[in-house]
Amino acid sequence: TAGFIGFCLCFIGLALGRNMATILVMRTLQGGFGSIGTILVGGTFDDMFIPDHRAVPMALFSHIAIFGTMAAPIYAGFSDQGIGWRWSEAIQGLSNIPLLVVVLLCFKETRGGVFLQNRAKMLRKETGDERWVAQEQLQAPGIKEALYNSSVKAIAMLLSEPVVFFFGMWIAFTWFITFLFLSVIT
Protein backbone atom coordinates (compact mmCIF):
# COMPACT_ATOMS: atom_id res chain seq x y z
CA THR A 1 0.00 0.00 0.00
CA ALA A 2 2.83 2.40 0.82
CA GLY A 3 4.44 1.60 -2.53
CA PHE A 4 1.17 2.30 -4.33
CA ILE A 5 0.85 5.64 -2.53
CA GLY A 6 4.38 6.53 -3.69
CA PHE A 7 3.50 5.40 -7.21
CA CYS A 8 0.44 7.69 -7.25
CA LEU A 9 2.36 10.67 -5.84
CA CYS A 10 4.98 10.40 -8.58
CA PHE A 11 2.31 11.31 -11.13
CA ILE A 12 2.16 14.78 -9.54
CA GLY A 13 5.87 15.26 -10.22
CA LEU A 14 5.45 13.94 -13.75
CA ALA A 15 2.53 16.20 -14.56
CA LEU A 16 4.21 19.29 -13.09
CA GLY A 17 7.82 18.56 -14.07
CA ARG A 18 9.52 21.41 -15.91
CA ASN A 19 12.62 19.66 -17.27
CA MET A 20 13.84 16.28 -18.43
CA ALA A 21 15.79 15.65 -15.20
CA THR A 22 12.59 15.89 -13.16
CA ILE A 23 10.79 13.55 -15.54
CA LEU A 24 13.62 10.99 -15.41
CA VAL A 25 13.82 11.09 -11.60
CA MET A 26 10.05 10.76 -11.22
CA ARG A 27 9.88 7.89 -13.75
CA THR A 28 12.71 6.10 -11.92
CA LEU A 29 11.02 6.51 -8.54
CA GLN A 30 7.67 5.53 -10.02
CA GLY A 31 9.23 2.40 -11.51
CA GLY A 32 10.65 1.49 -8.13
CA PHE A 33 7.34 2.05 -6.35
CA GLY A 34 5.38 0.29 -9.10
CA SER A 35 7.63 -2.76 -9.10
CA ILE A 36 6.59 -3.53 -5.52
CA GLY A 37 3.08 -4.47 -6.61
CA THR A 38 4.36 -6.47 -9.55
CA ILE A 39 6.66 -8.68 -7.50
CA LEU A 40 3.97 -9.35 -4.90
CA VAL A 41 1.48 -10.83 -7.38
CA GLY A 42 2.70 -14.42 -7.08
CA GLY A 43 2.63 -14.40 -3.28
CA THR A 44 -0.73 -12.64 -3.19
CA PHE A 45 -2.28 -15.19 -5.55
CA ASP A 46 -0.73 -17.94 -3.42
CA ASP A 47 -2.50 -16.48 -0.38
CA MET A 48 -5.81 -15.95 -2.17
CA PHE A 49 -6.26 -19.14 -4.23
CA ILE A 50 -5.69 -22.83 -3.64
CA PRO A 51 -3.16 -24.36 -6.08
CA ASP A 52 -5.85 -25.93 -8.31
CA HIS A 53 -7.54 -22.54 -8.89
CA ARG A 54 -4.43 -20.35 -9.27
CA ALA A 55 -3.73 -20.79 -12.98
CA VAL A 56 -6.58 -18.70 -14.42
CA PRO A 57 -6.03 -15.57 -12.24
CA MET A 58 -2.27 -15.73 -12.86
CA ALA A 59 -2.78 -16.14 -16.61
CA LEU A 60 -5.21 -13.19 -16.65
CA PHE A 61 -2.76 -11.02 -14.74
CA SER A 62 0.08 -11.97 -17.11
CA HIS A 63 -2.08 -11.29 -20.14
CA ILE A 64 -3.13 -7.86 -18.85
CA ALA A 65 0.44 -6.93 -17.94
CA ILE A 66 1.79 -7.90 -21.36
CA PHE A 67 -1.17 -6.40 -23.24
CA GLY A 68 -0.84 -3.14 -21.29
CA THR A 69 2.85 -2.91 -22.16
CA MET A 70 1.99 -3.40 -25.82
CA ALA A 71 -1.12 -1.19 -25.97
CA ALA A 72 0.05 1.74 -23.83
CA PRO A 73 2.26 3.37 -26.47
CA ILE A 74 -0.60 3.23 -28.98
CA TYR A 75 -3.29 4.93 -26.93
CA ALA A 76 -0.77 7.15 -25.11
CA GLY A 77 0.59 8.37 -28.45
CA PHE A 78 -2.87 9.46 -29.59
CA SER A 79 -3.72 11.10 -26.28
CA ASP A 80 -0.32 12.85 -26.17
CA GLN A 81 -1.02 14.38 -29.57
CA GLY A 82 -4.49 15.49 -28.51
CA ILE A 83 -4.06 16.77 -24.96
CA GLY A 84 -0.30 16.75 -24.33
CA TRP A 85 1.87 14.52 -22.19
CA ARG A 86 1.31 16.51 -18.99
CA TRP A 87 -2.42 15.85 -19.10
CA SER A 88 -1.78 12.20 -19.95
CA GLU A 89 0.27 11.88 -16.76
CA ALA A 90 -2.30 13.83 -14.74
CA ILE A 91 -5.18 11.65 -15.97
CA GLN A 92 -3.26 8.48 -15.15
CA GLY A 93 -2.53 9.84 -11.68
CA LEU A 94 -6.14 10.85 -11.09
CA SER A 95 -7.39 7.48 -12.32
CA ASN A 96 -5.25 5.75 -9.67
CA ILE A 97 -6.86 7.67 -6.79
CA PRO A 98 -10.15 5.69 -6.75
CA LEU A 99 -8.15 2.46 -6.88
CA LEU A 100 -5.99 3.65 -3.99
CA VAL A 101 -9.14 4.40 -1.96
CA VAL A 102 -10.47 0.89 -2.71
CA VAL A 103 -7.15 -0.65 -1.67
CA LEU A 104 -7.05 1.32 1.57
CA LEU A 105 -10.67 0.65 2.54
CA CYS A 106 -11.51 -2.78 1.12
CA PHE A 107 -8.40 -4.92 0.78
CA LYS A 108 -7.39 -7.03 3.72
CA GLU A 109 -3.96 -8.39 4.45
CA THR A 110 -3.64 -11.85 2.88
CA ARG A 111 -0.39 -13.07 4.42
CA GLY A 112 -1.01 -15.67 7.11
CA GLY A 113 1.71 -14.40 9.45
CA VAL A 114 0.27 -10.89 9.54
CA PHE A 115 -3.22 -12.28 10.12
CA LEU A 116 -1.97 -14.33 13.08
CA GLN A 117 -0.09 -11.32 14.50
CA ASN A 118 -3.27 -9.23 14.36
CA ARG A 119 -5.27 -12.04 15.96
CA ALA A 120 -2.72 -12.41 18.77
CA LYS A 121 -2.80 -8.66 19.34
CA MET A 122 -6.61 -8.75 19.56
CA LEU A 123 -6.52 -11.68 22.01
CA ARG A 124 -3.93 -9.89 24.20
CA LYS A 125 -6.19 -6.84 24.29
CA GLU A 126 -9.35 -8.85 25.07
CA THR A 127 -7.86 -11.18 27.69
CA GLY A 128 -5.03 -9.07 29.10
CA ASP A 129 -2.81 -12.15 28.74
CA GLU A 130 0.54 -11.18 27.19
CA ARG A 131 1.32 -14.82 26.30
CA TRP A 132 -0.69 -14.54 23.07
CA VAL A 133 1.96 -14.08 20.37
CA ALA A 134 2.31 -15.28 16.81
CA GLN A 135 5.22 -17.52 15.88
CA GLU A 136 6.43 -14.93 13.38
CA GLN A 137 6.79 -12.40 16.21
CA LEU A 138 9.07 -14.78 18.07
CA GLN A 139 11.24 -15.55 15.04
CA ALA A 140 11.17 -12.20 13.22
CA PRO A 141 14.60 -11.22 11.88
CA GLY A 142 16.07 -7.86 12.80
CA ILE A 143 16.42 -5.09 10.26
CA LYS A 144 20.11 -5.89 9.66
CA GLU A 145 19.36 -9.55 8.93
CA ALA A 146 16.37 -8.65 6.73
CA LEU A 147 18.45 -6.22 4.65
CA TYR A 148 21.22 -8.79 4.36
CA ASN A 149 18.80 -11.50 3.21
CA SER A 150 17.14 -9.27 0.63
CA SER A 151 20.24 -7.66 -0.85
CA VAL A 152 23.56 -9.40 -0.17
CA LYS A 153 22.16 -12.91 -0.61
CA ALA A 154 20.42 -11.90 -3.84
CA ILE A 155 23.62 -10.42 -5.29
CA ALA A 156 25.61 -13.45 -4.15
CA MET A 157 23.16 -15.77 -5.93
CA LEU A 158 23.27 -13.58 -9.04
CA LEU A 159 27.07 -13.86 -9.15
CA SER A 160 27.45 -17.49 -8.08
CA GLU A 161 24.51 -19.27 -9.73
CA PRO A 162 24.74 -19.43 -13.54
CA VAL A 163 21.01 -20.10 -13.95
CA VAL A 164 20.08 -17.02 -11.91
CA PHE A 165 22.67 -14.89 -13.73
CA PHE A 166 21.64 -15.90 -17.25
CA PHE A 167 17.93 -15.69 -16.48
CA GLY A 168 18.47 -12.20 -15.04
CA MET A 169 20.44 -11.20 -18.14
CA TRP A 170 17.69 -12.56 -20.38
CA ILE A 171 14.98 -10.65 -18.53
CA ALA A 172 17.08 -7.47 -18.58
CA PHE A 173 17.65 -7.89 -22.34
CA THR A 174 14.00 -8.52 -23.16
CA TRP A 175 12.80 -5.53 -21.12
CA PHE A 176 15.56 -3.41 -22.71
CA ILE A 177 14.36 -4.36 -26.19
CA THR A 178 10.72 -3.87 -25.25
CA PHE A 179 11.22 -0.39 -23.86
CA LEU A 180 13.71 0.55 -26.56
CA PHE A 181 10.85 0.43 -29.06
CA LEU A 182 8.21 2.04 -26.84
CA SER A 183 7.81 5.78 -26.88
CA VAL A 184 7.36 6.76 -23.25
CA ILE A 185 8.04 10.48 -23.43
CA THR A 186 6.88 12.27 -26.56
CORLINKA-V393165 format. One record per pair of residues at least 24 apart in sequence whose ideal C-beta (glycine too) atoms are under 8 Angstrom apart, sorted by sequence separation. I is the first residue (numbers start at 1). J is the second residue. If there is no record, write none. Layout:
# CORLINKA-V393165
i->I j->J
i->I j->J
This chain:
# CORLINKA-V393165
i->6 j->30
i->7 j->33
i->6 j->33
i->7 j->34
i->38 j->65
i->4 j->33
i->3 j->33
i->7 j->37
i->3 j->34
i->4 j->36
i->3 j->36
i->4 j->37
i->3 j->37
i->48 j->110
i->47 j->110
i->47 j->111
i->47 j->112
i->44 j->110
i->43 j->111
i->16 j->86
i->15 j->86
i->15 j->87
i->15 j->89
i->14 j->89
i->15 j->90
i->11 j->89
i->15 j->93
i->11 j->90
i->14 j->93
i->11 j->92
i->12 j->93
i->11 j->93
i->11 j->94
i->8 j->93
i->11 j->96
i->8 j->96
i->7 j->96
i->8 j->97
i->4 j->96
i->8 j->100
i->5 j->100
i->4 j->100
i->4 j->103
i->85 j->185
i->85 j->186
i->1 j->103
i->1 j->104
i->1 j->107
i->77 j->183
i->80 j->186
i->76 j->183
i->69 j->178
i->73 j->182
i->77 j->186
i->72 j->182
i->73 j->183
i->73 j->184
i->69 j->182
i->27 j->184
i->23 j->185
i->20 j->185
